[in-house]
Amino acid sequence: MKILVINSGSSSLKFQVIDSESEEVLAKGLCERIGIDGSFTYRTSRGVSIRESVKMENHTQAVHTLLDMLVDAGKGVVGSFREIDVIGHRLVHGGERFTGSVVITDEVIEAMTECNDLAPLHNPANLVGVEACQRLMPETLMVGVFDTAFNQTMEPKAFLYGLPYRYYEKYKIRRYGFHGISHKYVSQRAAEFLGQNPRQVKTIVCHLGNGASISAVKYGQVIDNSMGFTPLEGLVMGTRCGDVDPGALEFLAKKENLDFSQIMAILNQESGVLGISKNYSSDFRELKDAEIKYNEKAALAREIFAYKVAKYVGSYAAAMNGVDNIVFTAGVGENDSDIRQEICNYLEFLGIHIDEVRNRDQGEAFRITDGASRVNVLVVRTNEELEIAREAAAVAQEITQEISKKKS
């Protein structure tokens, strides 16, 4: 089964074609600056590599561009559109309604549209990608894989805020958690790497990138996630503030004469390690270089980030009454050994012993603790596209089985 995975943003569209049986990535690429000047990147497992300027006025043209390339006689990986069995779409916010992956229907689109207020930067862009694919491939099965779905096993004690309950009843104001696709893939891959049954272990996944979140996965189910009603809550991130006292925002608004939209812009775009480093950078690599050169604010930004991560890990170990595995993933988690070491220095009370040599390794999955460590600490490269393909294949297989049952 060949699956086209689509991750649609406001002005970009990432894609991969994955063979669900071998899990080989046949082709991958990125349409950028849609509606502006347009840039198209494309690579295949056969060695084709293309980067060129392509005018794409909208997402429909972007999808048309990638489909034309996929069926190109010399550069493509399929003979025709009909060889693509399923399109799996990354959808950010499914609210409480979607606890798993679903066939995208008019009803699903309507329900997602109702969630637009919960994710105004993401859901509309995701839906644009869905609609573009529907126009060009109306007969192809399309499956929605939600970033919030894996987190829907959280209990009310974890997802409710200390607000009047009526606001949850009226507006569903609660903690949803994000990066669920990554957290699911990484927690299961870590267990597989260690030869464990994921339903028998307690795992803390640290998805650390420009956007960062931590999840507590107990026996295969999420019991907590650091992100909340929006991806703004939780850790200090690249440009997002993470946890902050709402009273400080009222104080700031009065002192600076700011309205709430201006406050939100500051919290989302001017805060995090960027703000702490006095606008030096939101890139952890650049902050690391600056720290080496004795930039105190760059060093402080990285120190605060590591401290906040360690606090969440400690609290989740308590919430699960223990932890078997701690896993680092995403751009910072996978590549910044110094950050990993600094975080784990706070966690020695858990019986963690980092092997400094192993911690400098690179790879798809590897352990960074020594034999004396009571907790496994690993690095696992996340693969959201593969997880989306797996979910889409599973939904397609369920449909096939139901059809077979009806015929028999």
N, C-alpha and C positions, 0 to 999 in steps of 0.2 A: 504494500500500500504506500503510495507516494502522497505526502502531506505537505502543503504549502502553509508555512507559519507566517502570520502577519502581525506586526507590532506597529500600530499607527499612532503617530504623534501629531501635533498641530501643524507642523511644517516638514515632517519627515515620515518615512515609512521603511522599517527594517523588515527583511524577509529571509526565509530559509526554505529550501526544499529538502525534506528528510525522508529517507526510506524507512518506514516504521519497523520492518523486519530486521534489517541489519543495523538500523539507527545511524547509518552513514549520512552525512550532510552532503548532498549532491550539488547544491549551489547555495550561495548566500549573497546578500547585498544590502544596499542602503540607498534610498532615494532621499536626498536632502534639499533643503531650501525650496520646497514645493511652493509655487506661487510667487517665488522671487526670481532667482536666476537659474536654479536647478543644477543639481549635481548627482551623478549616478555611479555607484560603485558595485562591482559584480565579480564574484570568483566562483569557480567550480572545482570539484574534486579531480577533474581531468587536467587542471593546470591553467585554465582560462582565467585571465585577470584583466579587468577593464575599469578604468576610471575616466569619466568624461562628463562634459557639460551637456545637459539635456534639458530643454525647456519643458517644464511641467506646470501647467497653469493651476492644476488641482489634483486631488488624490486619485481621481479616475484616470487621469493621464499618467500618473505615477504607476498605478497598477498595470495600465496598458503597456507602459515601457518595460516593466519587469517581466510581464507575460510574453511579450514579443521576444525578449532575450532568452527566456526559458525554452521557447520552441524554435529558436534560431537553428538552422541546419548545421552550422559550424560551431556555434558557441553554446547552444542550449543543452538541456539535460532530459527533456521529454519530447516525444514526437508530436504531441498535440495537447491541447488543454484537457482533453478527456482522460489523459493519463494521470492527472491530478485528482486523486480520489476524494480528498477532504481539504478544506481550508480551516486551519485553527487560528482564531483571533485572540490576542491578548486583550482582555477587557479589565479595566482597573477596578471599578466599583460596582458591585452587585447588590449592595445593601444587605439586608437580612434575608432577602428572598432567595438568593442563589447560594447554595452550600456546596455546589459541585459544578462540573462543566455540563453545558446543555447545547442542544441543537438551536441555532439562532433562527427564530421565527419572528413574525410581526409582533407577537405578544412579548417576546424577550426584548426586542428593540424598544417597545413602548415602556416596559418596566425599567430598562436601562436609562431611557430618557428621563424617567421620573427621578432617577438617581443623579442627574446632571448637577443639581445643586450641591450634592455631596462631594463631587469631584469635577468642578467646572473647567479645570485645565486638561483633564484626561478623558473623561467619558465622551464628550462631544467629538474629540479627535478620533477616539476608537471607533465611534459609530460612523464617522466619515469613511474610514477604511473599510468597514463592513459594507456600507452602501456602494462604495466603488467596486468592490468585488462582486456584489450582487448584480450590478449592471452588466459586467463583462462576463460573468460565469454564473448565470441564474440557475443552472441545473446542478451545480456542484454543492454537495453537502457542506455546510458551514457550522463550526462548533465554537462556542464562546468559552474561554477559559479565564476565570475571574481571579484577580490578584487578591481579593478579599476572601475567597471561598475557603481556603485552608484554615483561615483564622476563625471561622464561624463555629468552631467547637468551644470557644471561650464561654465560660459561665457568666451569669449576671454579676457575680462578685468581682469579676475581672473587667467586664466591659462597661459597667455603669459608672457614670460620674456622680459626684456628690451634689447634683442639681435636683431641683424639684422633679419628681417622677413624671409629672404631667408632660414635661418637655420630651421625655423619651417616648411617651405614648403618642404625643401629637406629631413630633418631628423626627423621631428615631435618632435623637442626639445620644450617641454612645461611642465607645471605642470600637473601631472595626479592625485595625491592624492592616498592614500592607506588606508588599514583597512576598505574599503567600506562595506564589509559584516557585520562587527561589528557595524559600524556607522548606517547602515540601521536598523539592528535589535534593537539596543538600542534606537534610536530616536523614532521608532514606539512603542516599549514596554513602554517607558516613557509616551507617549501620552495615551496609553491604560490604564496604571496605574492611570493616572490623570483624566480619562474619557474625554479625548480630541479627536478631529479629527486631525490627524497628518498634514492634509492639511490646517489647520487653525492656526497653531502655529509656532513660531520661536524657534528653539532648537539648542543649542550648545552642542555637544558631546565631552567629554574629554576622549579619549581612552589612558589611562596612564599605561604603563607597561615598560618592558625593551626597547621595541619599543613603541613610543608614537606619537599620532597625535590628532589633533582637527579638527572638521568639523562644519561648519555653515549650518544648514538644515532649509531652509525657505519654509514653506508650503509643506513639504514633499520632497523637492529637495535640493541637495547640491549646495550651491553657492560658497563655498570655502573649502579647506582642507589644513592643514599646511604642509603636505608632498608634494614633488614636482615631478621633473623628475624621481627621485629615492626616496626611503624611508629615505635618508640621510638629506634632508632639513627639516626645521621646529624647533621643540622643542629640547632642550638638552635631550638626552636619556641615556640608560644604558651605551653603549659604543660608540654611534654615537654623532657627534659634534652638529648637527642641523645647524641653520643659522650661516654662517661665511663669512667674507669679502674675496673674491677670491684673493685680493691683498696680504692678509696675507699668503696665501698658496705659492704664488710666492716668497715672502720674506723668508718663512721657507725653501723652496726647495733650495734656493741659500745658505742660512746660514748653512744648515745641509747636503748639497750636496745630495739631495734626488730626485729620479725620480718620475713621477706622480703615478705609481703603489704603491710606498712606501708611498706617501702622502695619497692616498686613503685608504691604510691599516690603517694608523694612524687615519684618520677621522672616519672610520667605526668600528675599533676594539680597539683603545686605547684612545678614547676621551670620551665625555659625562661625567656623574658623576664619572665614573671610573677614567678618566684622571684628573678631577678637584680635586678628593679626593686623588690625588697622588698614584693611583693604589690600594687604600684601598679595594674598592669593586664596582661592578656595581649593586649590590643587594640593593634595597632601605631599606630592613629590617636591613641588616647589617650596612648600613650607619646610620640608626636611632639609633641603639644600640651604635654605635661609637659616635654619636652626644651627647647622654646622658652622655657618658664618657669624654666629653669635647674635642673630636677630631675636631679641628677647620675646617679642610679641608672637613671632612665628612659633617659637619654642613653647610659649604659654598655650597657644591654640592647640597644639598637638598634645600637650600635657592634659588639658581640660578634656579633650576628646577621649583619651585613654582612661581617664578617671571616671568619666560618665559611663563608658562601656563597662568597666569593672563593677561599678555600682549596680547596673542592671543585671549583670551576670550573677552577682552575689545575691540579689533579691530573688532572681528566678531559681537559683539553687535552693533557696529557702522555700519558695512557693511550691516546688516539686518535692520538697523534703529529701533533697539529694540530687546529684547529677552524675551521669556516667560519661557523657561526651560533651565537649565544648568544641564547636566548629567555626572556623573563620572562613569567610567567603566574600565575594565581590572585589572590586578593584583594590581597595585599601587592605581588606582582610587577606586577600590572596598574595599580595605583592610587598607589603610593608612589614618586614620581619621585626623592625625596631618597635613599631606600634604593638605588634603581637606580644613581644617580650615585656613591654611596659605594662600592658593590660594584665598579663599573667603574673607579674610581680606582686600585684594586689591580691592575687588569688592563691597564694601559697597556703593559706589556712585550709583550703580544700584538699591539700596534699598534692598539689601540682608541681611537677619538676620539669622545666623546659630543657631540652637538649639543644644547646646553642648551635651545634653543627646542623642538626636536622632542621632547625628553625630557619636556616638559610637556604634550604632546598627549594626547588621549583618543580611543579608537576600538577597533574590532574587531581591527585589525592595523596596526601602523605601525613604521617603522624609527627608531631614536633615534641612530644614528651618522651622522657626516658623510662626505663623499666621500673623505676621506683615510684612513678607517679600513680596516685590512686584514681585519677581522672584522665581519660584519653583526651588530648587536645590535638585537633587535626586542622589541616587546611584542605578545603575541597573547592575546586573550581565550579562555580555555579553554571547551570545550563538551562535557562528558562525556556529557550526554544525547544529543546528536547523534551522537557516536561510538558509543554503545550502540545507537542506532537503526540506524546504518549496519551495524554488526556483525550485528544481528538480521535486517535485510533481506537481507544476504548469505547468512546461513544458510538463510533461508526460500527464497531463489532457488536455492540448491544443491539443496534438497529437491525443488523443483518440476522442476528439470532432470533429476534422477535418476528421478523418476516418469515424465517424458516419454520418457526413454531406454528405460525398461522397457516402456512401452506400444508404442513403435515397434519 
